[in-house]
Amino acid sequence: MKLSTILATGITLSCLSVNALALTIGFAQVGSESGWRTSFSESVKAEAKKRGIDLKFSDAQQKQENQIKAVRSFIAQGVDAIIIAPVVETGWKPVLREAKRARIPVVIVDRNIQVGDDSLFVTRIASDFSEEGRKAAQWLMDTTQGNCKIVELQGTVGATAAIDRAQGFNDVIGKYPNANIVRSQTGEFTRTKGKEVMESILKAENGGKGVCALWAHNDEMALGGIQAIKEAGLKPGSDILVVSVDGVPDYFKAMADGDANATVELSPHLGGPAFDVIEKYLGGDKNIPKLISTTGDLFTQDTAAAEYQKRRLQ
């Protein structure tokens, strides 16, 4: 018997363990636009299998309308809980109200939502994206003594990670009069688009001459940017410094090879914390904070080779 069915009958959970029940959980994922996103999805699936959870997985292919359709499908199926990694922040209120009316708890992971009513979700589990931007910027300012002409590859327009990483980065470089972002354009969090946009930026900046650094909102765009820098006849990692966020294996390889300089780690292992929250909530514990925050460390070329060997095997 599903937990939602048990709750509907009014049976008390005092003698039941939520962990022992066969939970059915819907997961509306952004898509598979990056290596980090794929690792995130695989981590959630593996954790669900380990716990005996029936996971209903939906890949939205970077489209919010696909996520909303998936959430409505989960509601119609009567799942016990729903996890959403939102494409963008806005436009969620109607479908979350539907989930609330159906008494299905919702946990937000990774990116944020703006709904004006935090009773529509249990909690959000995510890294502090602003802090990631600040860490990346501080490393760059320390490395360049605050003298740097920067080009920026932004994430998806309207996505929390893009908004907050940009804000955190700008908060730091704003303290340095000789550091500024001269070009900024979205690369949509993908390697292909990152390469395409970086090619355009380099052409607009006299082939990249005078550009001090590339700041990318994720590793995939940075890796695309690195390809563009090489094709422009410049040496990434030295002619143009490269700093990013995520910590995917391919980027550690690029740092070990000298083509990239620094990244702030974003852990993809969000399934365990999300399932823990759901089990607590369904077990009757409503004393859950509205934000459960994690922030990774900054890694550089110094440890990149060892980190690459470790992470490529995970």
KEBATI-441378 format. One line per 8 residues: number of its first residue (from 1); for each residue y, z, x of N, C-alpha, C, CB. Coordinates in steps of 0.05 Angstrom, whole numbers, plus 5000, padded with zeros to 4 digits. Atoms other than C-alpha are relative to their C-alpha. Glycine has a CB too. Layout:
// residues N
NUM	Y/Z/X/Y/Z/X/Y/Z/X/Y/Z/X  ...
//
This chain:
// residues 314
1	4976/5000/5017/5000/5000/5000/5025/5000/5017/5000/5024/4981  4976/5001/4985/5068/4981/5027/5018/5024/4994/5016/4974/4994  4983/4977/5003/5119/5036/5038/5019/4997/4977/5015/5006/5025  4981/5004/5022/5168/5005/4989/4987/5005/4973/5011/4971/5001  5015/4995/5025/5114/5008/4935/4996/5030/4996/4973/4985/5001  5004/4971/5002/5099/5081/4951/5026/5014/4991/4991/5011/5027  4974/4988/5008/5173/5099/4946/5006/4995/4971/5022/4989/5018  4994/5007/5028/5179/5063/4880/4984/5016/4980/4994/4970/4995
9	5016/4984/5018/5123/5105/4851/5009/5029/4999/4971/4998/5009  4991/4973/4999/5158/5169/4870/4982/5019/5015/5004/5010/4972  5018/4983/4985/5102/5194/4914/5015/5012/5024/4975/4984/5010  4986/4987/4978/5128/5244/4965/4988/4991/5027/5000/5030/4997  5010/5007/4973/5124/5228/5039/4995/5025/5017/5021/4982/5014  5002/4975/4985/5118/5301/5059/4973/5002/5015/5003/5024/4982  5026/4998/4988/5044/5292/5074/4991/4973/5013/4979/5008/4980  5006/5027/4989/5048/5220/5098/5016/4995/5025/5006/4978/4979
17	4986/5008/4975/5067/5194/5167/5009/4971/4996/4982/5003/5025  4990/5028/5003/5112/5132/5164/4986/4983/5021/5030/4999/5004  5013/5016/4979/5080/5110/5230/4973/4991/4991/4998/5017/5025  5027/5007/5009/5012/5109/5195/5000/4979/4978/4986/5025/4991  4999/5020/5021/5036/5063/5140/5005/4972/5011/5022/5008/4980  4997/5028/4991/5033/4988/5146/5028/4989/4991/4978/4982/4988  4973/5009/5007/5107/4971/5147/5002/4970/5002/5020/5013/5019  4993/5029/4999/5132/4901/5131/5030/4998/5004/4991/4986/4973
25	4971/5001/4992/5198/4886/5165/5008/4971/5005/5004/5017/5025  4989/5026/4995/5240/4823/5163/5020/5000/5023/5013/4989/4974  4981/5002/4977/5277/4801/5226/5014/4973/4999/4984/5005/5026  4984/5024/5000/5333/4750/5220/5014/4997/5027/5021/5000/4977  4990/5004/4973/5346/4727/5292/5020/4977/5001/4976/4994/5019  4980/5021/4997/5405/4685/5315/4987/4973/5005/5018/5007/5024  5013/5026/4993/5361/4631/5346/4986/5003/5027/5021/4977/5001  5012/4999/4974/5335/4614/5415/5018/4985/5020/4971/4988/5000
33	4980/5015/4985/5399/4590/5449/4999/5006/5030/5027/5004/4989  4999/4991/4972/5385/4626/5514/4974/5013/5008/5023/5019/5006  5024/4986/4990/5330/4656/5558/5001/5029/4991/4998/4998/5029  4999/4972/5009/5356/4725/5540/4992/5002/4971/5029/5010/5004  5006/4999/5029/5352/4710/5465/4969/4997/4996/5015/4978/4985  5029/5003/5003/5280/4686/5473/4985/5025/5009/4991/4976/5017  5012/4975/4992/5262/4749/5512/5003/5021/4979/5012/5009/5027  4994/4981/5022/5294/4790/5457/4980/4996/4977/5029/4997/4990
41	5018/5006/5022/5252/4756/5403/4971/5008/5008/5001/4971/4993  5028/4994/4992/5187/4762/5443/4996/5030/5003/4994/4986/5026  5002/4971/4998/5201/4835/5457/4997/5014/4973/5025/5012/5014  5002/4988/5027/5211/4851/5383/4972/4994/4988/5022/4988/4981  5027/5007/5010/5147/4813/5365/4978/5017/5013/4995/4970/5005  5020/4985/4986/5107/4849/5418/5000/5029/4991/5005/4998/5030  4998/4972/5009/5133/4917/5396/4989/5004/4972/5029/5010/5002  5010/4999/5028/5117/4902/5323/4969/4999/5000/5011/4976/4984
49	5029/5002/4998/5046/4882/5342/4988/5026/5010/4991/4977/5018  5009/4975/4988/5038/4945/5383/4999/5022/4979/5017/5008/5023  4998/4979/5020/5059/4988/5323/4985/4994/4974/5029/5005/4994  5014/5008/5025/5018/4950/5271/5019/4992/4978/4983/5022/4991  4980/5008/5020/5081/4925/5236/4996/4971/4993/5029/5005/5011  5000/5028/5010/5078/4862/5194/5028/4989/5002/4988/4997/4971  4973/5010/4995/5139/4826/5222/5004/4972/4988/5006/5000/5030  4992/5026/5011/5170/4769/5182/5024/4990/5016/5008/5002/4969
57	4979/5009/4981/5209/4730/5235/5013/4974/4991/4987/4996/5027  4985/5024/5007/5263/4679/5221/5019/4992/5022/5015/5004/4973  4982/5011/4980/5299/4636/5273/5021/4984/4985/4984/4982/5021  4979/5012/5016/5367/4617/5244/5012/4975/5014/5022/5020/4996  4989/5023/4985/5381/4563/5297/5030/5000/5001/4990/4974/4986  4971/4996/4997/5451/4591/5307/5017/4994/4975/5010/4983/5023  4986/5006/5025/5470/4581/5234/4999/5024/4981/4989/4975/4986  4999/4977/5017/5493/4639/5191/4987/4995/4973/5028/5010/4996
65	5012/5006/5026/5472/4604/5127/4970/5002/5000/5009/4972/4990  5029/4997/4998/5401/4603/5152/4992/5030/5000/4989/4986/5025  5005/4971/5000/5404/4678/5165/5002/5012/4973/5018/5014/5019  4996/4989/5026/5430/4694/5097/4977/4991/4981/5027/4990/4988  5023/5010/5016/5376/4651/5065/4975/5016/5007/4995/4970/5005  5023/4985/4991/5324/4688/5107/5001/5029/4989/4998/5001/5030  4997/4972/5011/5351/4757/5086/4993/5000/4971/5028/5011/5006  5006/5001/5029/5348/4737/5013/4970/4996/4995/5016/4977/4986
73	5029/5003/5002/5276/4715/5024/4986/5026/5005/4990/4978/5019  5012/4974/4994/5259/4782/5055/5003/5019/4976/5013/5013/5025  4996/4983/5024/5290/4817/4995/4981/4993/4978/5030/4998/4990  5018/5010/5021/5250/4774/4947/4971/5009/5005/5002/4970/4997  5027/4992/4993/5187/4792/4985/4995/5030/4999/4993/4990/5028  5002/4971/5003/5202/4866/4978/4992/5014/5027/4980/5007/4980  5006/4988/4974/5199/4882/5053/5010/5029/5000/5013/4984/5023  4992/4972/4998/5207/4955/5074/5027/5004/5014/4978/5015/5015
81	4974/4998/4986/5267/4942/5119/5006/4972/5012/4999/5021/5023  4990/5026/4989/5308/4885/5149/5016/5006/5025/5017/4985/4979  4985/4999/4976/5334/4875/5219/5016/4974/5002/4982/5004/5026  4983/5024/4997/5392/4826/5230/5014/5001/5027/5021/4999/4977  4984/5005/4976/5419/4800/5296/5020/4978/4991/4982/4991/5025  4983/5019/5013/5480/4766/5265/5012/4979/5018/5023/5015/4986  4987/5022/4985/5507/4698/5287/5029/5006/5004/4996/4973/4985  4972/4994/4999/5578/4718/5270/5005/5026/4986/5018/4977/4987
89	4995/4974/5011/5613/4781/5246/5005/5000/4970/5024/5012/5014  4991/4999/5028/5640/4761/5177/4980/4986/4981/5027/4986/4999  5016/5013/5020/5609/4738/5112/4974/5013/4991/4994/4973/5009  5026/4987/5005/5554/4790/5105/5000/5018/4976/4993/5017/5024  4999/4980/5022/5578/4835/5048/4982/4993/4976/5028/5003/4991  5016/5006/5024/5545/4798/4989/4970/5005/5004/5005/4972/4991  5029/4998/4996/5475/4794/5018/4992/5029/5007/4990/4981/5022  5006/4973/4994/5478/4865/5045/5001/5018/4975/5019/5011/5021
97	5000/4987/5025/5497/4889/4976/4974/4996/4984/5024/4991/4983  5026/5006/5013/5435/4854/4949/4978/5017/5012/4994/4970/5003  5021/4984/4988/5392/4890/5000/5003/5030/4992/5002/4998/5031  4996/4972/5008/5424/4957/4982/4990/5005/4971/5030/5007/5002  5009/4998/5028/5411/4945/4907/4969/5001/4999/5011/4977/4983  5030/5001/5000/5338/4931/4925/4989/5024/5016/4991/4974/5013  5008/4976/4985/5337/4997/4965/4985/4993/5026/4983/5018/4982  5013/5009/4975/5318/4960/5029/5020/5006/5023/4993/4970/5000
105	4982/4993/4979/5350/4991/5091/5003/4977/5020/4991/5025/5015  4994/5022/4981/5383/4943/5141/5010/5012/5026/5022/4981/4988  4991/4992/4973/5391/4954/5216/5012/4975/5014/4976/5012/5016  4987/5022/4985/5440/4910/5255/4994/5004/5030/5031/5000/4994  5006/4999/4971/5420/4894/5327/5017/4979/5014/4970/4996/5006  4984/5018/4983/5460/4862/5383/5028/4997/4990/4986/4973/5003  4973/5005/5008/5522/4831/5353/5008/5017/4975/5004/4970/4993  4990/4983/5021/5566/4867/5302/5005/4985/4974/5026/5013/5010
113	4992/5012/5025/5585/4855/5230/5026/5014/4990/4978/5002/4978  4976/4989/5012/5651/4867/5192/4996/4999/4970/5025/4985/5010  5005/4999/5029/5637/4890/5121/5019/5019/4985/4972/5007/4994  4982/4981/5013/5687/4946/5107/4986/5023/4986/5017/4986/4981  5015/4979/5014/5631/4990/5078/4975/5005/5017/4992/4991/4971  5023/4996/4982/5584/5019/5130/4976/5013/4986/5009/5018/5022  5024/4991/5014/5537/5045/5076/4981/4977/4994/5008/5014/4973  5016/5024/5005/5511/4974/5072/4979/4996/5022/5017/4975/4998
121	5021/5002/4978/5471/4984/5137/4996/5028/5011/5009/4980/5022  5008/4973/4990/5436/5043/5170/5015/5005/5026/4970/5002/5004  4988/4997/4974/5461/5032/5241/5001/4973/5014/4984/5021/5017  5000/5024/4982/5477/4981/5295/4991/5009/5027/5029/4987/5001  5011/4993/4973/5438/4982/5360/5009/4977/5018/4969/5003/4999  4989/5021/4983/5474/4944/5415/5012/5011/5026/5022/4985/4985  4985/4994/4975/5504/4943/5484/5029/5002/4993/4994/4979/5022  4970/5000/5002/5578/4958/5493/5010/4975/5013/5012/5026/5013
129	4992/5026/4989/5601/4886/5501/5027/5002/5015/5002/4980/4978  4974/4996/4986/5672/4908/5519/4996/5011/5028/5018/5018/4983  5005/4988/4974/5645/4951/5575/4987/4979/5019/4981/5024/4997  5011/5021/4984/5604/4891/5600/5022/4983/5012/4980/4983/4983  4978/5016/4991/5668/4850/5604/5017/5015/5021/5018/4993/4976  4984/4984/4981/5704/4907/5640/4985/5001/5027/5005/5028/4989  5015/4998/4975/5648/4914/5691/5001/4974/5016/4971/5007/4994  4999/5027/4987/5647/4839/5705/5028/4996/5013/4994/4978/4980
137	4972/5004/4990/5723/4837/5713/5006/5018/5024/5020/5005/4977  4994/4982/4978/5726/4898/5757/4987/4991/5026/4992/5029/4993  5014/5011/4977/5674/4869/5804/5016/4977/5012/4971/4991/4994  4986/5023/4991/5714/4805/5808/5027/5008/5013/5005/4980/4977  4975/4991/4989/5780/4841/5820/4996/5014/5027/5015/5018/4980  5005/4986/4975/5750/4885/5874/4993/4980/5022/4977/5020/4997  5009/5020/4981/5719/4824/5908/5022/4982/5009/4978/4983/4988  4978/5018/4993/5782/4782/5907/5027/5014/5005/5004/4979/4977
145	4975/4984/4997/5833/4838/5916/5021/4993/4978/5012/4996/5027  4982/5006/5023/5861/4818/5848/5015/4974/5001/5020/5022/4998  4987/5026/4998/5881/4748/5870/4979/4979/4992/5011/4994/5029  5021/5018/5009/5841/4699/5828/5009/4983/4976/4975/5016/4992  4995/5020/5021/5850/4636/5786/4973/4996/4986/5012/4973/5011  5026/4998/5014/5794/4642/5734/4997/4979/4978/4996/5028/4989  5006/5016/5024/5761/4594/5686/4978/5015/4984/4990/4971/5008  5017/4984/5018/5723/4623/5626/4984/4982/4982/5017/5019/4984
153	5018/5013/5020/5663/4598/5587/4994/5022/4979/4973/4990/5013  5003/4981/5021/5666/4635/5521/4974/4996/4984/5024/4999/4981  5023/5002/5017/5608/4650/5475/5008/4988/4973/4987/5027/4996  4996/5011/5027/5601/4627/5402/5025/5012/4987/4976/5005/4982  4976/4990/5013/5668/4632/5366/4993/5018/4976/5017/4975/4991  5005/4981/5022/5668/4692/5319/4977/5019/5006/4994/4985/4976  5022/4982/4993/5608/4726/5354/5011/5025/5013/4979/4986/5018  4991/4975/4988/5617/4799/5373/5000/5000/5030/4983/5023/4989
161	5002/5000/4971/5593/4788/5444/5023/4985/5012/4973/4989/5008  4978/5016/4989/5645/4734/5455/5027/5014/4997/5001/4973/4985  4975/4986/5006/5702/4773/5423/5003/5024/5019/5001/5009/4971  4997/4975/4985/5688/4839/5458/4998/4996/5030/4978/5020/4992  5001/5005/4971/5668/4812/5527/5027/4989/5010/4977/4981/5007  4974/5011/4992/5733/4772/5529/5021/5022/5001/5008/4978/4980  4981/4978/5001/5773/4833/5508/4998/5019/5024/4998/5015/4974  5005/4981/4978/5741/4879/5559/5008/4987/5027/4971/5008/5001
169	4993/5014/4975/5750/4827/5615/5030/4999/5003/4988/4972/5001  4971/5003/4999/5823/4815/5597/5014/5026/5003/5009/4986/4974  4988/4974/4997/5838/4889/5593/5002/5007/5030/4983/5022/4986  5000/4994/4971/5820/4895/5667/5018/4981/5015/4971/4999/5011  4984/5018/4983/5851/4832/5696/5029/5001/4992/4989/4971/4997  4972/4997/5008/5914/4846/5657/5016/5020/5018/5002/5010/4972  4988/4981/4982/5927/4901/5708/5007/4988/5027/4982/5024/5004  4996/5014/4974/5929/4850/5765/5018/4976/4996/4972/4992/5012
177	4981/5021/5004/5991/4805/5766/4991/4973/5011/5026/5007/5012  5008/5025/4987/5958/4753/5811/4972/4990/4991/4999/5004/5029  5025/5009/5012/5895/4745/5768/5006/4989/4972/4979/5023/5000  4996/5011/5027/5895/4700/5707/4979/4979/4993/5028/4988/4997  5019/5021/5010/5850/4656/5664/5016/4975/4994/4985/5010/4974  4985/5025/5002/5875/4584/5670/4987/4981/4980/5002/4987/5027  5013/5016/5020/5823/4551/5625/4979/5017/4986/4986/4975/5014  5020/4985/5015/5780/4580/5570/4990/4983/4976/5012/5027/4989
185	5012/5017/5022/5732/4543/5523/4972/5010/4994/5000/4970/5009  5027/4991/5008/5669/4559/5484/4979/4982/5011/4998/5002/4970  5024/5014/4992/5603/4539/5513/4977/5006/4982/4993/5006/5029  5019/4995/5021/5566/4565/5452/4975/5015/5009/4992/4974/4987  5022/4984/4989/5521/4610/5495/4977/4983/5010/4991/5019/4979  5023/5017/4991/5478/4550/5517/5006/4988/5027/4995/4978/4980  4997/5012/4973/5465/4521/5586/5011/4972/4998/4972/5000/5014  4991/5028/5002/5475/4449/5563/5029/4999/4994/4984/4986/4978
193	4972/5000/5007/5542/4463/5531/5017/5012/5022/5005/5015/4973  4985/4988/4978/5563/4507/5589/5005/4979/5022/4984/5023/5011  4997/5021/4980/5551/4449/5637/5021/4979/4991/4973/4986/5006  4981/5020/5011/5588/4400/5592/5029/5009/5001/4992/4993/4972  4972/4989/5001/5649/4445/5584/5010/5004/5028/5000/5027/4984  4991/4996/4972/5651/4463/5658/5007/4974/5013/4978/5015/5016  4993/5026/4990/5651/4390/5676/5028/4992/4992/4980/4978/4991  4974/5006/5010/5711/4380/5632/5022/5017/5012/5001/5004/4969
201	4980/4982/4988/5747/4441/5660/5006/4993/5029/4989/5029/4999  4996/5007/4972/5736/4420/5732/5017/4975/5003/4973/4995/5013  4984/5024/4999/5765/4351/5718/5029/5007/4994/4989/4979/4979  4972/4993/5007/5826/4383/5686/5013/5017/5021/5000/5016/4973  4990/4983/4978/5833/4430/5746/4998/4986/5027/4986/5027/5000  4999/5015/4974/5837/4376/5800/4973/5003/5015/5022/5010/5017  5026/4999/4988/5762/4376/5812/4991/5029/5007/5000/4984/5025  5007/4972/4995/5761/4452/5815/5014/5012/5024/4970/5002/5005
209	4985/4991/4977/5806/4457/5876/5020/5022/4991/5014/4977/5015  4983/4978/5007/5842/4523/5873/4989/5020/4980/5026/4989/4989  5013/4981/5018/5795/4554/5822/4985/5021/5016/4980/4985/4980  5013/4978/4985/5772/4621/5847/4973/5008/4989/5019/5025/5001  5024/4989/5012/5719/4641/5797/4994/4989/4973/5002/5030/4999  5010/5006/5027/5678/4623/5736/4991/5026/4988/4977/4979/5000  5009/4976/5016/5671/4680/5685/4988/4989/4975/5024/5019/4994  5014/5010/5023/5618/4664/5633/4990/5023/4983/4976/4982/5009
217	5008/4979/5018/5600/4705/5572/4970/5004/4999/5010/4995/4972  5029/4995/4996/5526/4696/5586/4989/4983/5023/4984/4994/4974  5011/5013/4976/5480/4674/5642/4993/4970/4995/4975/5014/5008  5008/5028/5006/5457/4610/5607/5024/4981/5005/4989/4997/4972  4976/5016/4996/5528/4582/5605/5007/4999/5030/5024/5010/4984  4994/4999/4971/5539/4605/5677/4982/4981/5015/4997/5029/5010  5018/5018/4986/5477/4568/5699/5007/4970/4996/4971/5005/4991  4991/5027/5005/5502/4505/5665/5025/4994/5017/5006/4996/4971
225	4975/5003/4984/5570/4516/5699/4994/4996/5029/5017/5024/4996  5008/5003/4972/5535/4523/5766/4991/4971/5006/4977/5020/5007  5008/5028/4997/5503/4455/5757/5024/4981/5002/4982/4991/4977  4976/5016/5000/5571/4425/5741/5016/5003/5026/5018/5007/4976  4985/4995/4975/5603/4457/5803/4986/4985/5023/5000/5030/5006  5015/5015/4979/5548/4428/5847/5005/4970/4999/4970/5006/4998  4996/5029/5003/5556/4359/5818/5029/4991/5006/4993/4992/4971  4972/5006/4992/5631/4364/5831/5004/5001/5030/5019/5019/4986
233	4999/5000/4971/5615/4371/5905/5009/5027/5011/5018/4979/5009  4992/4974/4991/5632/4445/5909/4976/5019/5002/5021/5012/4981  5022/4981/4997/5589/4505/5928/5004/5024/4982/4998/5009/5029  4997/4976/5017/5580/4555/5871/4991/5025/5016/4983/4997/4975  5006/4976/4986/5578/4626/5896/5018/5005/5024/4972/5000/5009  4981/4997/4978/5628/4613/5952/5026/4985/4994/4987/4989/5026  4976/5015/5008/5677/4557/5934/5011/5011/4974/4995/4970/4998  4993/4988/5026/5677/4584/5863/4980/5023/4995/4999/4978/4977
241	5017/4977/5006/5651/4654/5850/4990/4998/4971/5015/5027/5005  5011/5001/5027/5607/4662/5788/4991/5028/4992/4976/4980/4999  5007/4974/5011/5602/4726/5747/4994/4997/4970/5023/5020/5004  5010/5004/5027/5566/4733/5680/4988/5026/4989/4979/4977/5000  5014/4977/5014/5527/4778/5632/4973/4990/4990/5018/5010/4976  5027/5002/5012/5453/4782/5613/4979/5011/5018/4994/4970/4993  5021/4992/4981/5408/4789/5674/4974/4986/4995/4996/5029/4998  5025/5015/5004/5357/4734/5659/4989/4992/5027/5005/4975/4982
249	5013/5007/4974/5307/4715/5714/5013/4976/5014/4971/4995/4996  4989/5024/4987/5337/4646/5726/5027/5006/5014/5004/4978/4980  4974/4994/4988/5405/4677/5741/4996/5017/5025/5017/5015/4980  5007/4985/4976/5374/4727/5790/4991/4981/5022/4979/5021/4995  5008/5020/4981/5343/4667/5824/5025/4986/5012/4981/4979/4988  4976/5012/4991/5411/4634/5827/5016/5018/5019/5018/4992/4976  4986/4981/4981/5441/4697/5859/4985/5001/5026/5002/5028/4987  5015/4998/4975/5384/4701/5909/5004/4975/5017/4970/5003/4994
257	4995/5025/4985/5398/4628/5928/5029/4997/5008/4992/4976/4982  4972/5001/4993/5472/4643/5936/5018/4984/4982/5002/4989/5027  4985/5017/5019/5494/4601/5876/5016/5016/4979/4982/4981/4986  4986/4983/5019/5517/4660/5833/5005/5027/5014/4984/5004/4974  4992/4976/4985/5548/4727/5851/4994/5026/4986/5029/4999/5005  5004/4975/5014/5542/4780/5797/4994/4996/4970/5025/5018/5003  5005/5000/5029/5516/4795/5727/4997/5029/4991/4974/4984/4994  5003/4974/5013/5518/4854/5680/4976/4998/4982/5026/5009/4984
265	5025/5002/5015/5449/4868/5651/5004/5007/4970/4980/5018/5012  5002/4994/5028/5439/4864/5576/4970/5001/4993/5014/4977/4983  5029/4996/5005/5371/4893/5557/4992/4985/4974/4994/5030/4998  5010/5013/5024/5331/4850/5509/4981/5017/4984/4986/4974/5007  5020/4983/5012/5286/4908/5490/5012/5018/4978/4986/5018/5021  4986/4987/5022/5319/4926/5424/4980/5006/4976/5023/4984/4990  5019/4996/5022/5256/4925/5380/4991/5028/4997/4976/4983/5005  5009/4973/5001/5232/4994/5398/5020/5019/4987/4994/5010/5028
273	4980/4984/5012/5298/5029/5382/5004/4994/4970/5026/4998/5014  4996/5008/5028/5305/4989/5317/4977/5011/4982/5002/4969/4998  5023/4990/5016/5235/5007/5293/5000/5030/4998/4973/4990/5013  4998/4970/5001/5246/5080/5312/5019/5009/4978/5009/5011/5028  4980/4994/5021/5308/5082/5268/4988/4996/4972/5025/4984/5004  5011/5006/5027/5272/5049/5210/4979/5021/4992/4988/4972/5000  5021/4980/5006/5213/5097/5214/5013/5027/4993/4981/5003/5024  4986/4975/5006/5260/5157/5216/5013/4999/4973/5021/5006/5022
281	4986/5003/5025/5301/5131/5158/4981/5001/4976/5017/4975/5000  5020/5001/5022/5241/5115/5114/4985/5026/4997/4981/4977/5005  5013/4974/5001/5212/5183/5132/5018/5022/4989/4991/5008/5027  4982/4980/5012/5273/5217/5102/5023/5009/5017/4985/5023/4991  4979/4991/4982/5318/5227/5162/5024/4981/4997/4990/5001/5030  4976/5017/5004/5387/5201/5142/5022/5007/5020/5010/5004/4971  4980/4991/4980/5424/5235/5200/4999/4981/5024/4996/5029/5008  5002/5020/4979/5429/5171/5241/5028/4989/5006/4981/4976/4992
289	4973/5009/4994/5493/5151/5278/5003/4970/4994/5007/5004/5030  4995/5028/5008/5526/5085/5258/5000/4981/5024/5027/4998/4986  5002/5017/4977/5524/5059/5329/4983/5014/5021/5028/4994/5012  5017/4990/4978/5469/5069/5381/5005/4980/5023/4969/5001/4991  4990/5018/4979/5499/5041/5445/4985/5002/5026/5029/5005/5004  5012/5001/4974/5468/5019/5510/5016/4980/5017/4969/4992/4999  4986/5019/4983/5501/4986/5570/4986/5000/5027/5030/5009/5004  5015/5003/4976/5466/4958/5631/5017/5002/5025/4986/4974/5000
297	4987/4999/4974/5483/4959/5705/5009/4973/5009/4982/5013/5021  4992/5025/4987/5519/4906/5746/4983/4995/5025/5030/5001/5007  5016/5008/4977/5475/4869/5796/5014/4978/5016/4972/4990/4990  4987/5020/4983/5497/4827/5855/4978/4987/5018/5021/5013/5018  5019/5014/4982/5465/4783/5909/4984/5019/5017/5016/4980/5018  5013/4982/4982/5445/4844/5949/4971/5006/4992/5015/5026/5002  5027/4993/5010/5385/4860/5905/4987/4978/4983/5002/5025/4983  5008/5021/5018/5377/4793/5870/4971/4990/5005/5018/4977/5002
305	5027/5011/4994/5313/4769/5906/4979/5019/4989/4997/4996/5030  5019/4980/5009/5276/4834/5891/4999/5001/4970/5006/5027/5012  4999/4999/5029/5300/4835/5819/4987/4976/4988/5029/5003/4991  5012/5025/5010/5279/4763/5809/4970/5002/5000/5009/4976/5016  5029/4998/4998/5208/4776/5833/4990/5020/4979/4992/5010/5028  5008/4980/5020/5204/4837/5787/5001/4989/4972/5017/5025/5003  4995/5009/5028/5232/4804/5725/4985/4975/4992/5030/4995/4996  5014/5024/5007/5197/4738/5729/4971/5005/4991/5000/4980/5023
313	5027/4992/5007/5131/4774/5720/4998/5016/4974/4988/5016/5023  4999/4984/5024/5153/4813/5659/4994/4983/4975/5027/5015/4997
//
